[in-house]
Amino acid sequence: MDEQQFHQRADEALEDLNTALMAAAENYGFDVDFQSGALTIEFEEPPSKFVVSPNTPVRQIWVSALSRSFKLDWDDEAQVFVYPETGESLQLLIGKVISEHLGADIFV
């Protein structure tokens, strides 16, 4: 995948995730901010911040959450970014880490 394709796919993935998170944010008490190609999820209780951003040189989306770094690769077959260790899509992974942080099942 070339740089332009990566940017297009990453932008679409983050825009879709932002839309899904905005719908859930009001119900679960967190804030979502999507600026300059990076998405930030902030929690008041317990205080924390997750960051989702593209890493162009390696053609991955990186997620910093729960004191960990998750590096997602593009899956041509599924047409989504996936976390190779579990096969979870970006949205499933984010839903899982938010659920773990809040102690409640969150679906995005």
C-alpha positions in Angstrom: 0.0 0.0 0.0 1.4 3.4 -0.9 1.4 6.5 1.3 -1.7 8.0 -0.4 -3.7 4.8 0.0 -2.6 4.5 3.6 -3.7 8.0 4.4 -7.1 7.5 2.7 -7.7 4.2 4.6 -6.5 5.6 7.9 -8.6 8.8 7.6 -11.7 6.7 6.8 -11.1 4.3 9.7 -10.6 7.2 12.2 -13.6 9.1 10.9 -15.8 6.0 11.2 -14.4 5.4 14.7 -15.0 9.0 15.7 -18.6 8.8 14.5 -19.2 5.6 16.5 -17.5 7.0 19.6 -19.4 10.3 19.5 -22.7 8.3 19.7 -21.4 6.4 22.8 -19.6 9.2 24.5 -22.7 10.9 26.0 -24.0 7.7 27.4 -20.7 6.6 29.0 -19.2 9.9 30.1 -16.1 10.4 28.0 -15.0 13.0 25.5 -13.8 12.4 21.9 -11.7 14.8 19.9 -10.6 14.3 16.3 -8.1 16.8 15.1 -5.0 16.8 12.8 -5.5 13.2 11.9 -5.4 11.9 15.5 -8.3 10.8 17.7 -8.2 11.4 21.5 -10.6 9.8 24.0 -10.5 11.4 27.5 -12.1 10.1 30.6 -12.9 12.1 33.8 -13.4 9.1 36.0 -11.1 7.4 36.3 -8.9 10.0 34.6 -7.2 8.8 31.5 -6.5 9.6 27.9 -6.4 7.2 24.9 -4.8 8.3 21.6 -5.5 6.7 18.2 -3.2 7.9 15.4 -1.8 6.8 12.1 1.9 6.0 11.8 2.6 6.6 8.1 6.2 5.3 7.8 5.1 1.8 9.0 1.6 2.0 7.5 -0.1 1.2 10.9 -2.6 2.8 13.2 -1.3 3.0 16.7 -3.4 3.0 19.8 -2.1 4.2 23.2 -4.5 2.9 25.9 -4.4 1.2 29.3 -0.6 1.9 29.5 -0.1 -0.2 26.4 0.6 0.4 22.7 -1.5 -1.5 20.1 -0.2 -1.5 16.5 -2.8 -2.3 13.9 -2.1 -3.4 10.3 -4.4 -3.1 7.3 -6.1 -6.4 6.4 -6.8 -6.5 2.7 -9.4 -9.3 3.0 -11.4 -7.7 5.8 -10.8 -4.1 4.5 -10.1 -2.8 8.0 -7.2 -2.2 10.3 -6.7 -5.2 12.7 -4.6 -5.9 15.8 -2.6 -8.9 14.7 -2.3 -10.5 18.1 -6.1 -11.0 18.4 -7.5 -10.3 14.9 -9.7 -7.6 16.4 -10.7 -4.7 14.2 -9.9 -1.1 15.3 -13.5 -0.6 16.5 -13.6 -3.8 18.4 -10.3 -3.1 20.0 -11.3 0.4 21.1 -14.6 -0.9 22.4 -12.7 -3.5 24.4 -10.2 -1.1 25.9 -12.9 1.4 26.8 -15.0 -1.3 28.4 -12.0 -2.5 30.4 -11.2 1.1 31.5 -14.8 1.9 32.5 -15.7 -1.6 33.9 -18.8 -1.7 31.7 -19.6 -3.2 28.3 -19.3 -0.5 25.6 -20.1 -1.2 22.0 -18.8 1.2 19.3 
